[in-house]
Amino acid sequence: MYLALERWLKRASAPPRAPAAVPLRGRVRQGLLDLAKRGDRGIFVHLPLWLLIAVWTDTWTRQPLFCTLNALLFLANALARQRLRGRFEALVDRDYGRAFALYMTLLLANCVHWGVLTGASMHWAGLSQAEAPLIFVSVGVGCAGVMALSISPFVRLWYPTCVLAPMALAMLTDRTQLHSLLALISMILVAYLYKSSQVVHDDYWAAADARLELEERARQLELLSVTDALTQVHNRLYFEHRLVAEWSRAARESQPLSVLIVDLDHFKKINDTHGHPFGDRCLVAAAQALRAALHRSGDVLARYGGEEFAVLLPGAHSPAAQLVAERILQAVGSVEVRHDGHETRLACSIGVSTLVPAALSSPSSAVSQADKALYAAKQQGRNRVVIASPA
């Protein structure tokens, strides 16, 4: 029975299953952030309500220490939630489980507080004059909270329960006819709130899933628009956009920018001899070797056209760019593609240009110089690296 209860609680605390196109981590993360955003609107409502009840019913005059302690508890909870508010998103990204547990503890603490106060008013003479307003506030907090925070099934179940269960328990132990009736009403109200909040819960997740699915599809379409379909590296459009951006940054910071143009040697002969499908396999293998030869996350590899690839090395001086080019030359030269029992070894020629962009210079000048260096490499016998002369 315990294991069955544990499984049910896990299912109740989990959001509904996401569509296949929606990343689960992003969906769950956004749900918790939206829950916190809704809950933050009521951070400072509990303390004024308690002060109003305590002062209006003369409870503060008769029980000043008790009222002060409860006011401090409400204030401490509000300050803790306010402090958590500023760093909650970072905490969710770093440790989702801890963020969920911490937020739920602070959120439900106020519910339990109101429920205990209301239950105490039915058995303790010091709070007897505040019984009616406490019942009204507890029911109001439970109803308003569960409808606003029904994003989480966990909150849907436990928010009204934590408010109304202590009150209902106190009413049942009092055994007066009115309190017994109110206890039964409280239990029915909890069940009704849990059931009716299902509509709000379903509406939120349907809208959230639709939004996240659209965002994911837009991201995938954007990725497809800048990815070469054959080699799965970036395409020329992406390379040119990054070149302009990195050129501008290098100009502002007076940093060098290196461009490599890599061309597979004798590729037309490979296509003519073995056919275009085999040529495509060679291009894919060359792209994999190029990607493996680039060790920095900021370096950009793109298929520039046909059998040409372009490499962008932000912040790389000429010696560093030459080392990368030599590494690429060796990586491509080590690739062997098998076809009909024969192995074809690839080779490439590389032109390298390194510039520190001037204020009125053009990004195309870097590509132009690298292209001229590539032409020189072809003229000198291929399978080599040529560094463009400084302008």
Wavefront OBJ file of the C-alpha trace (Angstrom):
o trace
v 0.000 0.000 0.000
v 2.884 2.350 0.865
v 4.571 1.724 -2.496
v 1.304 2.343 -4.325
v 0.844 5.626 -2.444
v 4.428 6.659 -3.245
v 3.916 5.986 -6.971
v 0.691 7.978 -6.928
v 2.401 10.974 -5.293
v 5.152 10.893 -7.922
v 2.555 10.897 -10.681
v 0.650 13.724 -9.000
v 3.732 15.926 -8.715
v 4.795 15.466 -12.352
v 3.483 17.657 -15.188
v 1.538 15.966 -18.004
v 3.501 14.302 -20.773
v 4.879 16.648 -23.381
v 4.461 16.262 -27.153
v 7.395 14.584 -28.885
v 8.607 17.869 -30.411
v 8.829 19.624 -27.019
v 12.057 19.175 -24.985
v 11.080 17.795 -21.556
v 13.742 19.695 -19.607
v 12.725 23.061 -21.055
v 9.058 22.300 -20.493
v 9.419 21.323 -16.825
v 11.764 24.238 -16.176
v 9.360 26.759 -17.686
v 6.447 25.303 -15.729
v 8.248 25.824 -12.410
v 9.310 29.357 -13.367
v 5.733 30.262 -14.347
v 4.457 28.756 -11.098
v 6.893 30.876 -9.102
v 5.959 33.990 -11.057
v 2.283 33.489 -10.241
v 2.985 32.676 -6.603
v 5.233 35.715 -6.148
v 2.236 38.015 -6.508
v 1.015 36.925 -3.078
v 4.301 37.130 -1.188
v 3.327 40.059 1.038
v -0.435 39.492 1.325
v -0.316 37.181 4.358
v 1.276 39.569 6.864
v -1.214 42.438 6.311
v -4.135 39.999 6.573
v -2.866 38.685 9.912
v -2.230 42.175 11.271
v -5.705 43.280 10.222
v -7.350 40.286 11.919
v -5.237 40.563 15.072
v -5.837 44.296 15.524
v -9.502 44.392 14.471
v -10.544 41.562 16.802
v -8.482 42.929 19.755
v -6.434 39.726 19.732
v -3.266 41.836 19.619
v -4.298 43.621 22.809
v -5.057 40.408 24.640
v -2.224 38.247 23.221
v 0.539 40.634 22.100
v 3.381 38.100 22.263
v 1.454 35.458 20.326
v 0.424 37.953 17.632
v 3.956 39.324 17.349
v 5.474 35.861 16.927
v 2.999 34.992 14.180
v 3.613 38.309 12.460
v 7.354 37.588 12.513
v 6.744 34.134 11.009
v 4.726 35.639 8.150
v 7.385 38.318 7.656
v 10.236 35.789 7.659
v 8.472 33.704 5.029
v 7.850 36.777 2.867
v 11.483 37.907 3.107
v 12.753 34.400 2.327
v 10.530 34.176 -0.751
v 11.539 37.656 -1.844
v 15.218 36.736 -1.568
v 14.628 33.478 -3.453
v 12.794 35.380 -6.164
v 15.937 37.152 -7.355
v 18.020 34.003 -7.828
v 15.327 31.411 -8.478
v 15.907 30.998 -12.218
v 19.628 30.398 -11.701
v 18.842 27.868 -8.958
v 16.390 26.034 -11.239
v 19.056 25.742 -13.933
v 21.667 24.564 -11.445
v 19.590 22.154 -9.329
v 15.940 21.702 -10.317
v 15.107 19.301 -7.491
v 16.420 21.623 -4.801
v 14.672 24.627 -6.340
v 11.359 22.750 -6.456
v 11.646 21.546 -2.858
v 12.679 24.951 -1.497
v 9.936 26.851 -3.294
v 7.206 24.373 -2.322
v 8.320 24.451 1.315
v 8.047 28.235 1.499
v 4.802 28.271 -0.484
v 3.015 25.654 1.616
v 4.365 26.994 4.921
v 1.889 29.881 4.793
v -0.948 27.453 4.024
v -0.134 25.330 7.056
v 0.247 28.507 9.149
v -3.264 29.724 8.291
v -4.747 26.261 8.838
v -3.139 25.899 12.273
v -4.196 29.405 13.325
v -7.780 28.723 12.257
v -7.839 25.372 14.036
v -6.377 26.934 17.193
v -9.111 29.588 17.234
v -11.685 26.828 17.824
v -9.960 25.440 20.920
v -8.108 28.383 22.454
v -9.973 31.242 24.055
v -7.215 33.692 23.196
v -8.097 33.373 19.497
v -11.831 32.767 19.784
v -12.824 36.274 18.641
v -10.761 35.821 15.452
v -12.368 32.496 14.495
v -14.771 33.792 11.848
v -12.268 36.012 9.964
v -9.637 33.259 10.171
v -12.037 30.751 8.608
v -12.866 33.271 5.884
v -9.191 34.002 5.132
v -8.168 30.332 5.182
v -10.876 29.372 2.716
v -10.030 32.375 0.554
v -6.301 31.597 0.550
v -6.968 27.968 -0.313
v -9.393 28.733 -3.145
v -7.461 31.616 -4.691
v -4.100 29.880 -4.394
v -5.088 26.576 -5.926
v -6.772 28.211 -8.929
v -3.802 30.512 -9.586
v -1.131 27.865 -8.959
v -2.742 24.793 -10.510
v 0.132 24.545 -12.999
v 1.595 21.876 -10.733
v -0.479 18.797 -9.814
v 1.467 18.747 -6.547
v 0.207 22.237 -5.680
v -3.318 21.404 -6.827
v -3.482 18.650 -4.232
v -1.492 20.021 -1.311
v -2.209 23.764 -1.382
v -5.881 23.544 -0.321
v -5.159 20.470 1.814
v -2.513 22.270 3.885
v -4.913 25.167 4.536
v -8.167 23.323 5.148
v -7.063 19.988 6.660
v -5.852 21.430 10.024
v -9.036 23.492 10.194
v -11.228 20.467 9.423
v -9.371 18.334 11.991
v -9.897 20.970 14.688
v -13.594 21.184 13.820
v -14.037 17.404 14.045
v -12.376 17.274 17.469
v -14.610 20.107 18.720
v -17.731 18.017 17.951
v -20.235 20.888 17.972
v -22.911 20.559 15.330
v -21.788 23.672 13.427
v -18.124 22.721 13.454
v -18.881 19.179 12.320
v -20.851 20.607 9.407
v -18.022 23.007 8.533
v -15.494 20.141 8.675
v -17.513 18.128 6.167
v -17.867 21.191 3.959
v -14.093 21.716 4.122
v -13.423 18.161 2.949
v -15.884 18.485 0.100
v -14.344 21.851 -0.800
v -10.841 20.342 -1.047
v -12.112 17.636 -3.394
v -14.017 20.204 -5.458
v -11.007 22.516 -5.725
v -8.793 19.647 -6.839
v -11.302 18.604 -9.480
v -12.217 22.066 -10.776
v -8.605 23.228 -10.972
v -8.019 20.470 -13.535
v -9.487 22.791 -16.180
v -6.991 25.563 -15.394
v -4.192 23.015 -15.226
v -5.045 21.493 -18.621
v -5.492 24.896 -20.276
v -2.091 26.082 -19.062
v -0.206 23.005 -20.242
v -2.016 22.927 -23.594
v -1.008 26.549 -24.227
v 2.509 25.997 -22.883
v 3.039 22.908 -25.025
v 1.797 24.720 -28.122
v 4.150 27.640 -27.461
v 7.152 25.422 -26.722
v 6.450 23.259 -29.767
v 6.340 26.320 -32.004
v 9.594 27.596 -30.491
v 11.264 24.214 -30.979
v 10.111 23.987 -34.592
v 11.323 27.527 -35.243
v 14.689 26.616 -33.741
v 14.906 23.493 -35.901
v 13.977 25.439 -39.033
v 16.587 28.069 -38.209
v 19.163 25.322 -37.726
v 18.211 23.720 -41.040
v 18.521 27.053 -42.823
v 22.182 27.379 -41.808
v 23.200 23.714 -42.097
v 24.509 21.960 -45.179
v 22.193 19.021 -45.831
v 24.928 16.646 -47.006
v 27.839 17.223 -44.634
v 25.834 18.505 -41.619
v 28.289 21.362 -41.087
v 27.268 25.012 -41.421
v 26.535 26.359 -44.877
v 27.875 29.397 -46.685
v 25.042 31.651 -45.466
v 25.931 30.996 -41.829
v 29.634 31.466 -42.517
v 29.076 34.861 -44.150
v 26.884 36.053 -41.280
v 29.464 34.969 -38.701
v 32.269 36.502 -40.745
v 30.562 39.908 -40.683
v 29.909 39.661 -36.929
v 33.423 38.500 -36.045
v 34.942 41.084 -38.404
v 33.114 43.886 -36.599
v 34.183 42.595 -33.195
v 37.793 42.171 -34.305
v 37.770 45.742 -35.639
v 36.472 47.100 -32.315
v 39.011 45.160 -30.263
v 41.913 45.406 -32.752
v 42.198 41.616 -32.768
v 43.274 39.397 -35.670
v 40.885 37.282 -37.681
v 41.968 34.293 -39.750
v 40.121 32.668 -42.645
v 40.987 29.317 -44.221
v 39.667 28.134 -47.571
v 40.037 24.356 -47.933
v 39.617 22.664 -51.320
v 39.695 18.903 -51.878
v 42.325 17.996 -54.479
v 41.312 16.173 -57.683
v 37.701 15.989 -56.570
v 36.359 16.213 -60.136
v 38.394 13.147 -61.018
v 36.934 11.287 -58.034
v 33.419 12.119 -59.176
v 34.107 11.194 -62.793
v 35.796 7.904 -61.848
v 33.563 6.623 -59.049
v 30.351 8.627 -59.449
v 28.658 11.372 -57.475
v 27.351 9.164 -54.618
v 30.945 8.187 -53.831
v 31.948 11.852 -54.134
v 29.287 12.685 -51.566
v 30.761 10.101 -49.195
v 34.151 11.740 -49.630
v 32.694 15.146 -48.795
v 31.071 13.787 -45.630
v 34.315 12.110 -44.544
v 36.303 15.297 -45.242
v 33.819 17.385 -43.214
v 34.189 14.999 -40.256
v 37.982 15.258 -40.442
v 37.787 19.064 -40.604
v 35.467 19.207 -37.605
v 37.764 16.968 -35.574
v 40.763 19.191 -36.411
v 39.122 22.295 -34.884
v 39.577 22.365 -31.120
v 38.041 25.726 -30.084
v 34.311 26.137 -29.590
v 34.332 29.555 -31.266
v 35.863 28.316 -34.532
v 33.459 28.087 -37.466
v 33.450 25.381 -40.141
v 31.218 25.669 -43.200
v 30.807 24.103 -46.578
v 31.562 27.025 -48.862
v 30.488 25.414 -52.116
v 31.113 22.198 -54.051
v 34.267 20.626 -52.641
v 35.332 23.809 -50.827
v 35.126 24.374 -47.087
v 35.728 27.597 -45.161
v 37.078 27.937 -41.630
v 36.813 31.059 -39.492
v 39.260 31.451 -36.596
v 38.389 34.503 -34.444
v 41.353 35.951 -32.551
v 43.884 33.654 -34.256
v 47.213 35.153 -35.292
v 48.970 33.941 -38.439
v 51.172 31.302 -36.695
v 48.140 29.829 -34.892
v 46.123 29.800 -38.118
v 49.001 28.044 -39.890
v 49.109 25.363 -37.177
v 45.370 24.753 -37.575
v 45.775 24.574 -41.354
v 48.594 22.039 -41.057
v 46.467 19.975 -38.667
v 43.582 20.047 -41.153
v 45.931 19.050 -43.978
v 47.073 15.997 -42.014
v 43.542 15.102 -40.879
v 42.128 15.172 -44.414
v 45.200 13.397 -45.788
v 44.625 10.514 -43.388
v 41.082 9.889 -44.631
v 40.589 6.791 -46.785
v 37.219 6.060 -48.385
v 36.608 2.513 -49.608
v 34.738 1.829 -52.873
v 34.394 -1.510 -54.715
v 37.366 -2.959 -52.875
v 39.575 0.046 -53.605
v 40.565 2.772 -51.156
v 40.728 6.411 -52.160
v 42.901 8.668 -50.018
v 41.800 12.277 -49.819
v 44.010 15.338 -49.990
v 43.398 19.061 -49.852
v 44.933 22.448 -50.512
v 44.491 25.306 -48.041
v 44.785 29.059 -48.386
v 45.140 31.090 -45.178
v 44.685 34.807 -44.593
v 45.067 36.703 -41.334
v 43.996 40.320 -40.972
v 43.438 42.857 -38.245
v 40.348 44.595 -39.628
v 40.604 48.317 -40.289
v 37.698 50.704 -39.728
v 36.701 50.957 -43.410
v 37.783 47.478 -44.504
v 35.485 44.762 -45.815
v 35.074 41.197 -44.527
v 35.248 39.962 -48.109
v 38.918 40.993 -48.244
v 39.813 38.162 -45.830
v 38.060 35.598 -48.031
v 39.614 37.107 -51.153
v 43.129 36.836 -49.756
v 42.552 33.270 -48.557
v 41.196 32.370 -51.988
v 44.295 33.799 -53.691
v 46.480 31.799 -51.313
v 44.463 28.686 -52.174
v 45.042 29.326 -55.889
v 48.759 29.595 -55.168
v 48.658 26.262 -53.309
v 47.030 24.649 -56.333
v 49.638 26.174 -58.625
v 52.491 24.918 -56.442
v 51.387 21.293 -56.702
v 48.414 20.906 -54.310
v 48.279 19.120 -50.927
v 49.869 22.049 -49.129
v 49.191 25.175 -47.068
v 49.926 28.653 -48.414
v 49.762 31.727 -46.202
v 48.597 34.939 -47.878
v 51.080 37.792 -47.813
v 50.089 40.648 -45.478
v 48.272 43.419 -47.344
l 1 2 3 4 5 6 7 8 9 10 11 12 13 14 15 16 17 18 19 20 21 22 23 24 25 26 27 28 29 30 31 32 33 34 35 36 37 38 39 40 41 42 43 44 45 46 47 48 49 50 51 52 53 54 55 56 57 58 59 60 61 62 63 64 65 66 67 68 69 70 71 72 73 74 75 76 77 78 79 80 81 82 83 84 85 86 87 88 89 90 91 92 93 94 95 96 97 98 99 100 101 102 103 104 105 106 107 108 109 110 111 112 113 114 115 116 117 118 119 120 121 122 123 124 125 126 127 128 129 130 131 132 133 134 135 136 137 138 139 140 141 142 143 144 145 146 147 148 149 150 151 152 153 154 155 156 157 158 159 160 161 162 163 164 165 166 167 168 169 170 171 172 173 174 175 176 177 178 179 180 181 182 183 184 185 186 187 188 189 190 191 192 193 194 195 196 197 198 199 200 201 202 203 204 205 206 207 208 209 210 211 212 213 214 215 216 217 218 219 220 221 222 223 224 225 226 227 228 229 230 231 232 233 234 235 236 237 238 239 240 241 242 243 244 245 246 247 248 249 250 251 252 253 254 255 256 257 258 259 260 261 262 263 264 265 266 267 268 269 270 271 272 273 274 275 276 277 278 279 280 281 282 283 284 285 286 287 288 289 290 291 292 293 294 295 296 297 298 299 300 301 302 303 304 305 306 307 308 309 310 311 312 313 314 315 316 317 318 319 320 321 322 323 324 325 326 327 328 329 330 331 332 333 334 335 336 337 338 339 340 341 342 343 344 345 346 347 348 349 350 351 352 353 354 355 356 357 358 359 360 361 362 363 364 365 366 367 368 369 370 371 372 373 374 375 376 377 378 379 380 381 382 383 384 385 386 387 388 389 390 391
